[in-house]
C-alpha cells in the first residue's frame, strides 16, 4: 500500500482555499448567490433549464400531448413520458402566434404547466410546443404566403428560447381533403421551420401530426394536408393520429381506434393505416398516437355499432368521453363492457334513467392499448403517442399498457 504524502495533501487543500477566496473577492459588490447560482443559460425561464436528454431505444419513446384545458388538475401523471407536448399556441391567418388568448396565457403563466414541465425535464425528458391551426381558411392563407413561414419561425424561436426548449409539434388540421399543391406547400413550410430552428437553436426536434388516412390517400386527386412522403424529408418525425375512425357525428357508434376490421369507405383500420405509412416513411420516424378517450353515442338500440340518433336538449347529444369518465361510469352503474374481437376494443351499453335514452360508448382500455403498443415495438417505430395527458385521471394502468413487458 502506498504511503500518503501529507505535505502534498495539505498543499492541495491550501490551493483550493486560495481559489475559493479569489472567487469570493471577484464577486464582491454583488451577492454571493450571483457568483455561484447564475443560470447556465442566459435565456432563463420559469419552465426550467434546458433539457438534458438521453435518446430512448426504438419503440420506447412515449410522446404525449398535454391540452391547455387539462391544466385544471393539480397533479398530472407524467412518469412514463419521454416527450411532453404542450397543446398549444394558436397560429393565425398571417402565420403569427396569437399572444392574447387563453392557451398563450397558460403557456406563459400557468403554475401546473410549469411544474409538470419541470418534472419531465428533471427526469431527462423533452418538452415540445404545439402549433395549432384548425381553420381551413387560415391554413390556406398561411400556405399561400411563403414570407409568413419565416415570420412564424421567428415567433416560434422566441417562445422556445423563453422556455429553454427547442422542440415543436406542428398540428395544422385541415378537416376536409385538399389539393396536392396545398399539401406540398405545407411540407415546404415545415421544412422552412425546421431549418430555421436548427440554425437558431441547434438540433430542434420537429414533429408533424397527421391524420391516420394520410398515407392511404397520398396518391389521389384529393389528399390530406399531411403528405407522408414529402414530410419525411423535412420533419424529424410524424405523429400518426391513429384514432377518430368513428366520431360523434358518424352514422353509427363504433371503435375509435380499431386494431382490425373494416370501418370506412377506404376499409381502413389502425393496422392497415400504419402499413400504408411504412411504405413511405422509415419506421424510426413514426409515432403511433393512441387515445385515452372514447365517444358516447345516443343510439337507437343496443346492437353492436348501433345507429346514432340526433340528440337534443331533452335526451342529450353524442360526445367525447375520457377514459376516467368511462371507468367512473362503469363503477357507478356496475356495467360490464363487451369486447369487440375485430377491433380489439371494448364497448358498453347503458340506459340513461334521467332521459330514457340509450347510449353506447366505444373506448380504449389497458388491454386494447397494450395490443396496439405491441405494434410499436414489433415494427420498431420511434415510439407510442398519447392523446392526451389528464384523460386517464387517476387510473395509471393506461400508462403501464404502453410499456413493453420484459
C-alpha positions in Angstrom: 0.0 0.0 0.0 1.3 3.4 -0.9 2.0 5.9 1.9 0.2 9.2 1.9 2.4 12.4 1.4 0.7 14.6 4.0 2.6 17.7 2.8 1.2 17.3 -0.7 -2.3 16.8 0.6 -2.0 20.0 2.7 -0.8 21.9 -0.3 -3.8 20.8 -2.3 -6.2 22.0 0.4 -4.5 25.3 0.7 -4.7 25.8 -3.1 -8.4 25.1 -3.0 -8.9 27.6 -0.2 -7.0 30.3 -2.1 -9.1 29.6 -5.2 -12.3 29.9 -3.2 -11.1 33.2 -1.7 -10.4 34.6 -5.2 -13.8 33.7 -6.4 -15.5 35.4 -3.5 -13.3 38.5 -3.9 -14.0 38.8 -7.6 -17.7 38.6 -6.7 -17.5 41.5 -4.2 -20.1 44.1 -4.9 -22.7 41.5 -5.8 -24.5 38.8 -3.8 -22.6 35.6 -3.4 -25.6 33.8 -4.9 -24.9 35.7 -8.1 -21.4 34.2 -8.3 -22.4 30.6 -7.7 -26.0 30.3 -8.8 -26.1 32.2 -12.1 -28.1 30.2 -14.7 -26.0 28.3 -17.2 -28.1 29.8 -20.0 -28.9 33.5 -20.4 -32.4 32.6 -21.5 -33.9 31.7 -18.1 -37.5 30.5 -17.8 -39.9 29.5 -15.1 -40.3 26.3 -17.1 -36.8 25.1 -16.1 -33.4 24.8 -17.6 -32.5 23.3 -21.0 -33.4 19.6 -21.4 -30.7 17.0 -20.7 -31.9 14.2 -22.9 -30.9 10.6 -23.4 -32.3 9.1 -26.7 -34.6 6.1 -25.9 -34.2 3.0 -28.0 -36.7 2.5 -30.9 -40.1 1.7 -29.6 -39.7 3.1 -26.1 -40.4 6.8 -26.7 -43.7 8.0 -25.2 -44.8 11.2 -26.8 -47.9 12.7 -25.1 -49.9 15.8 -25.6 -51.0 18.0 -22.6 -54.0 20.1 -23.6 -54.3 23.5 -22.0 -57.8 22.7 -20.7 -56.4 19.7 -18.7 -54.3 22.1 -16.6 -57.1 22.2 -14.1 -55.7 19.1 -12.5 -53.3 19.9 -9.6 -51.1 17.0 -10.4 -50.6 15.2 -13.7 -49.1 11.7 -14.3 -46.0 12.1 -16.5 -43.8 9.4 -15.0 -43.9 7.3 -18.2 -43.4 10.2 -20.7 -40.2 10.9 -22.6 -41.7 13.8 -24.7 -44.4 16.2 -23.4 -46.1 18.4 -26.0 -48.0 21.4 -24.7 -51.1 21.9 -26.7 -50.7 24.6 -27.6 -50.4 28.0 -29.2 -52.7 29.2 -32.0 -51.4 30.3 -35.4 -53.5 32.9 -37.2 -54.1 33.5 -40.9 -50.9 35.7 -41.1 -48.7 32.9 -39.7 -48.3 34.6 -36.3 -48.7 33.1 -32.9 -51.6 34.6 -31.1 -50.5 36.1 -27.8 -53.8 37.3 -26.3 -55.8 34.1 -26.0 -56.2 31.7 -23.1 -53.8 29.0 -24.3 -51.0 31.5 -24.6 -51.6 33.0 -21.2 -51.5 29.5 -19.7 -48.2 28.8 -21.6 -46.6 31.8 -20.0 -48.0 31.7 -16.5 -49.8 28.5 -15.5 -48.2 27.0 -12.4 -49.4 23.4 -13.1 -47.9 23.6 -16.5 -44.6 24.9 -15.2 -44.3 22.2 -12.5 -45.3 19.5 -15.0 -42.7 20.6 -17.4 -40.1 20.8 -14.7 -40.9 17.2 -13.7 -40.4 15.9 -17.2 -37.2 17.8 -17.7 -35.8 16.7 -14.3 -36.0 13.1 -15.3 -34.3 13.7 -18.7 -37.4 14.1 -20.9 -38.0 16.6 -23.7 -40.7 19.3 -24.0 -42.4 20.4 -27.2 -44.6 23.4 -28.1 -47.6 22.5 -30.3 -48.6 25.0 -33.0 -52.3 24.8 -33.6 -54.2 25.9 -36.8 -57.5 24.1 -37.4 -59.4 26.6 -39.6 -59.3 25.8 -43.4 -59.3 29.4 -44.4 -56.5 30.3 -42.0 -54.4 27.3 -43.2 -55.0 28.3 -46.9 -53.9 31.8 -46.2 -50.7 30.8 -44.4 -49.7 28.3 -47.1 -50.2 30.9 -49.8 -47.8 33.2 -48.1 -44.1 31.9 -48.0 -43.0 35.1 -46.2 -45.4 34.2 -43.4 -43.4 30.9 -42.8 -40.3 32.9 -41.7 -42.4 35.1 -39.5 -43.9 32.0 -37.9 -40.4 30.6 -37.4 -39.3 33.7 -35.6 -42.3 33.7 -33.3 -41.7 30.0 -32.5 -38.0 30.7 -31.8 -39.0 33.5 -29.4 -41.3 31.1 -27.4 -38.9 28.2 -27.4 -36.0 30.4 -26.2 -38.1 31.8 -23.4 -38.9 28.3 -22.3 -35.4 26.9 -22.6 -36.6 24.2 -25.1 -36.2 23.5 -28.8 -38.9 21.0 -29.9 -42.1 21.7 -31.8 -45.2 19.8 -32.9 -46.9 21.2 -35.9 -50.6 20.4 -35.8 -52.4 22.1 -38.8 -55.6 20.0 -39.0 -57.5 20.5 -42.3 -60.8 18.8 -41.7 -61.6 18.3 -45.4 -59.4 16.8 -48.1 -57.3 19.3 -50.0 -55.2 19.6 -53.2 -51.8 18.0 -53.7 -50.4 21.6 -54.2 -51.6 22.6 -50.7 -50.0 19.5 -49.2 -46.7 20.3 -50.9 -46.8 23.9 -49.6 -47.4 22.5 -46.1 -44.3 20.3 -46.4 -42.3 23.3 -47.6 -43.5 25.4 -44.7 -42.4 22.6 -42.2 -39.1 22.5 -43.9 -38.5 26.2 -43.5 -39.5 26.0 -39.9 -37.2 23.0 -39.1 -34.2 24.5 -41.0 -34.7 27.9 -39.2 -35.0 26.3 -35.7 -32.0 24.0 -36.3 -29.9 27.1 -37.2 -31.2 29.2 -34.4 -31.4 26.7 -31.6 -29.4 23.7 -32.7 -30.9 20.3 -33.5 -34.6 21.1 -33.0 -37.0 18.1 -32.9 -39.9 19.0 -35.2 -42.9 16.5 -35.3 -45.9 16.8 -37.6 -49.3 15.4 -36.6 -51.1 13.6 -39.4 -54.5 12.0 -39.9 -54.5 8.2 -40.0 -55.6 8.0 -43.6 -52.9 10.4 -44.9 -50.7 7.7 -46.5 -53.7 5.8 -47.9 -54.9 8.9 -49.7 -51.5 10.3 -50.8 -51.8 9.4 -54.5 -55.4 10.5 -55.0 -56.6 13.7 -56.6 -57.9 14.9 -53.2 -55.4 14.3 -50.3 -54.8 15.1 -46.7 -52.8 18.2 -45.9 -50.1 15.9 -44.5 -48.3 14.1 -47.3 -46.1 11.5 -45.6 -43.6 11.1 -48.5 -42.5 14.8 -48.6 -42.9 15.4 -44.9 -40.5 12.6 -44.0 -37.8 14.6 -45.9 -38.3 17.8 -43.9 -39.7 16.7 -40.5 -37.9 14.8 -37.8 -40.9 12.6 -37.1 -44.6 12.1 -37.9 -47.2 11.6 -35.2 -50.0 9.4 -36.7 -53.3 10.3 -35.1 -54.5 6.7 -35.1 -57.9 7.5 -33.7 -61.3 9.1 -34.6 -62.2 6.3 -37.1 -65.6 7.0 -35.6 -66.7 10.4 -34.3 -69.8 11.8 -32.6 -71.3 12.8 -36.0 -70.7 9.3 -37.5 -73.8 7.4 -38.7 -73.2 4.6 -36.2 -71.3 4.1 -33.0 -68.1 2.2 -33.4 -64.5 1.8 -32.4 -62.4 5.0 -32.1 -59.1 3.2 -32.8 -59.8 -0.2 -34.3 -56.8 -2.5 -34.5 -58.5 -4.6 -37.1 -61.8 -4.8 -39.0 -63.3 -2.6 -41.8 -65.0 0.6 -40.9 -64.6 3.3 -43.5 -65.1 3.7 -47.3 -61.3 3.0 -47.7 -61.7 -0.1 -45.4 -59.0 1.2 -43.1 -58.2 0.3 -39.6 -55.2 1.2 -37.4 -53.0 -1.7 -38.7 -53.7 -1.1 -42.4 -53.2 2.7 -42.0 -49.8 2.1 -40.3 -48.8 -0.3 -43.1 -49.5 2.5 -45.6 -47.3 4.9 -43.7 -44.5 2.4 -43.6 -44.3 2.3 -47.4 -43.4 6.0 -47.4 -41.8 6.7 -44.0 -38.9 5.0 -42.2 -40.3 3.2 -39.1 -38.0 5.1 -36.8 -39.6 8.4 -37.8 -43.2 7.3 -36.9 -45.0 7.8 -33.6 -48.2 5.8 -33.3 -50.7 8.1 -31.5 -53.3 6.3 -29.3 -56.4 7.6 -27.5 -57.0 7.9 -23.8 -60.7 8.7 -24.6 -63.7 7.4 -26.4 -67.1 8.6 -27.7 -70.5 8.3 -26.0 -73.3 8.0 -28.7 -77.0 8.4 -28.3 -78.3 5.3 -30.2 -81.4 3.6 -31.4 -80.7 0.3 -29.6 -78.0 -1.8 -28.0 -76.9 -3.7 -31.1 -73.2 -3.7 -31.9 -72.2 -0.5 -33.7 -75.8 0.8 -33.2 -77.3 3.6 -35.4 -76.8 7.0 -33.9 -79.8 9.2 -33.5 -79.8 13.0 -33.5 -79.6 14.4 -30.0 -81.4 17.3 -28.4 -81.6 19.1 -25.1 -84.0 16.5 -23.7 -82.1 13.3 -24.5 -78.5 14.7 -24.7 -76.0 14.6 -27.6 -73.3 12.2 -28.7 -70.0 13.5 -27.3 -66.4 12.7 -26.4 -65.7 11.0 -23.1 -62.4 10.5 -21.3 -61.1 7.1 -20.0 -61.5 8.4 -16.4 -65.2 9.2 -17.1 -65.8 5.9 -18.7 -64.3 4.0 -15.8 -66.2 6.0 -13.2 -69.4 5.3 -15.1 -68.6 1.5 -15.2 -68.1 1.5 -11.4 -71.1 3.7 -10.6 -73.6 1.8 -12.8 -72.0 -1.6 -12.4 -71.7 -2.0 -16.1 -69.9 -4.9 -17.9 -68.1 -4.0 -21.2 -68.3 -6.1 -24.3 -65.1 -7.0 -26.2 -65.2 -6.5 -30.0 -62.9 -9.1 -31.4 -62.4 -7.5 -34.8 -61.5 -4.0 -33.5 -59.8 -5.4 -30.3 -61.5 -2.7 -28.3 -64.3 -2.7 -25.7 -67.7 -1.0 -25.8 -70.5 -0.7 -23.3 -74.3 -0.1 -23.5 -76.4 1.6 -20.8 -79.7 3.3 -20.4 -79.7 6.9 -19.1 -82.5 6.7 -16.4 -83.0 10.5 -16.3 -83.6 11.0 -20.1 -84.7 7.4 -21.1 -82.1 7.5 -23.9 -79.9 4.5 -25.0 -76.2 5.1 -25.1 -73.2 3.2 -26.5 -69.7 4.0 -25.6 -66.6 2.8 -27.5 -63.3 3.5 -25.9 -59.8 2.0 -25.3 -58.7 0.4 -22.1 -55.4 -1.2 -20.8 -55.9 -4.4 -22.8 -56.7 -2.7 -26.2 -53.9 -0.2 -25.8 -51.4 -2.9 -24.9 -52.2 -4.7 -28.2 -51.6 -1.5 -30.2 -48.5 -0.6 -28.3 -47.1 -4.0 -29.3 -47.2 -2.9 -32.9 -44.9 0.0 -32.0 -42.3 -2.5 -30.7 -42.6 -5.2 -33.3 -42.5 -2.6 -36.1 -39.7 -0.8 -34.3 -41.4 2.6 -34.6 -39.9 5.6 -32.9 -42.5 5.4 -30.2 -46.1 5.5 -29.0 -48.1 8.6 -28.7 -50.9 9.7 -26.4 -53.9 12.0 -26.7 -54.0 13.2 -24.0 -52.4 13.6 -20.6 -55.2 14.1 -18.0 -57.9 12.0 -19.7 -56.8 8.9 -17.7 -57.5 10.7 -14.4 -56.1 8.7 -11.5 -56.1 5.4 -13.5 -52.3 4.9 -14.1 -52.9 1.5 -15.6 -53.2 3.1 -19.1 -49.6 4.3 -18.9 -48.5 0.8 -17.9 -50.1 -0.6 -21.1 -47.7 1.5 -23.2 -44.5 0.0 -21.7 -43.3 -3.3 -23.3 -43.4 -6.3 -21.0 -40.0 -7.9 -20.5 
